[in-house]
Amino acid sequence: TRRWHLAARPEGEPTRDDFDLRETTVEDPGPGEVLVKTLYLSVDPYMRGRMRDAESYAEPWDVGDPMRAGVVAEVVESNYDGLEAGDVVNGELYWSEYAVVPGHTLRQVDADLAPVSTALGVLGMPGATAYFGLTDVGEPTPGDTVVVSGAAGAVGSVVGQIARIGGCEVVGIAGSDEKTAWLTEDLGFDHAINYQTENVGKRLREAVDGVDVYFDNVGGPITDAVFRQLNVRARVVVCGQISQYNATEVPMGPRKLAGLITTRARVEGVLVRDYPDWTEAFERIGGWIAADELHYRESVVEGFENAPDAFLGLFEGENIGKQVVKVD
Ligand code: NDP
């Protein structure tokens, strides 16, 4: 089988040369193990942290290690009770065409419920992050103003819609007119700001009367601008800082932290793996999808050999909604 490995630790922006496609032999599955064939693999911003030799919330990879990732796969051969050939499963596997894994590490995906690729997005890790990050850490109440950055991405697009369903006024910040149009016209955001062409601070001040919840996926200058408009007792959910993931120097933090004294705002990180059971998130989100209250989109890159390009595209904002790779 073919499998992608980390070829080098990127300096700044990763490039294709940091990835190496290798041929590996897959053994027959042993007791309790399952042979799976990858259908879709995930590319996620946090993988950038694992490519770095530094402390991060996900264990760093060594150069030469296989690229691990969320995968949706079909069972080819099973020695595990509860899974049989033809079942579709989701697990933390590799950028690999085939793999042998312990059956208990896989969760079965119901192909009748939704397209199976959604197990990597709206009904997977990003959806759970949006749900728990917003409801548990952001604690929005009806009438609150909720601002989300990275708003047209896998996590952000779900955050904004859950806030809207919860009766909040929602502002999304994203990097193109196509994305902002999707947010307001299809997803029901009240306002959307294109940070590439507009002054975020100015537009935000015009659009709303301060910010009660800020769900931050990006950090950097966008976050600096939003911090200046927090309301009293605002909650900032620090979910991601993608604008800093390729930085070669530690950036200066948000200015005007003295504003937190006036507002007594709370800034708190969220880590989705702190929530061991994602059932509640998937039931709620699945219900909203079925009721046509929550929409999602996927950007699909075709071809196993293009996985690195799909990953690199996250840092260029090439995806709308969840970026996946379809393996044929
Ligand atoms: P997205 O689908 O949002 O893809 C990344 C997006 O980030 C791009 O589409 C791009 O959109 C935007 N972006 C890239 N570079 C910049 C930049 N310099 N400034 C502003 N925006 C930028 O990814 P996910 O939804 O999977 O992840 C979103 C965030 O959530 C990430 O930071 C990720 O690390 C984090 N995360 C955290 C988890 C946790 O447990 N804490 C779990 C899952 C994700 P645009 O065109 O708008 O720039």
Boltz pocket constraint, residues with backbone or C-beta under 6 A from the ligand:
constraints:
  - pocket:
      binder: B
      contacts: [[A, 43], [A, 44], [A, 45], [A, 46], [A, 125], [A, 126], [A, 129], [A, 150], [A, 151], [A, 152], [A, 153], [A, 154], [A, 155], [A, 156], [A, 173], [A, 174], [A, 175], [A, 176], [A, 179], [A, 216], [A, 217], [A, 218], [A, 219], [A, 220], [A, 222], [A, 238], [A, 239], [A, 240], [A, 241], [A, 242], [A, 243], [A, 244], [A, 270], [A, 271], [A, 272], [A, 273], [A, 313], [A, 314], [A, 315], [A, 316], [A, 317], [A, 318], [A, 319], [A, 320], [A, 321], [A, 322], [A, 323]]
      max_distance: 6.0
